Structures are given as structure tokens and as C-alpha cells.
């Protein structure tokens, strides 16, 4: 089963820049069947309430269930993979 991740960020912030850079490093550590969508809450603020986003940056494993969330610093790739419950984490 393919894994789907969503990264919730607000563009134009330092956290946005760091998160996008960390996401690129994370992509190389993940299996090829993982898809990642970046959602800019600055452009679509209604999504934050609809999807219960309490802080950014937030990386969410949408599928497979159960949903898992990692909030904040995404630069520690091993920790993010572990937090999302993906193989290869520590």
C-alpha cells in the first residue's frame, strides 16, 4: 500500500524554507511509492480548521491508517521517519 504524506506550512516564513529543505532530504530516505503534498495554509487558511492543523510546520501521514503527525523541526530525518511510523526509522 502506498504512503501519502501532507506537509502543512505557511509560505514566506523561515520555518517554511527549513521545512521544504528538510522535505527534500526526507524524500531520498523514503521508499519511491511515498507521495508528498505541500499545503500552504497562508494561501488556504480554511484547510487549517477543516483538517485540525494546530501548528506549522506539520508533516502528516494520511495513509495508511492510522494518521500520524510530526510537528516542528523536520531536519532530523531518522526521527521524522520514526515519528511517522515508516520503515527505516530508529
Protein Blocks (a to p, Z undefined) as FASTA:
>chain_A
ZZdddddddehiaklmmmmmmmmmmmmmpcfkbccddddfklmmmlmmmnopabdcdddd
fbdcdddddehjfklmmlmmmmnopghiZZ
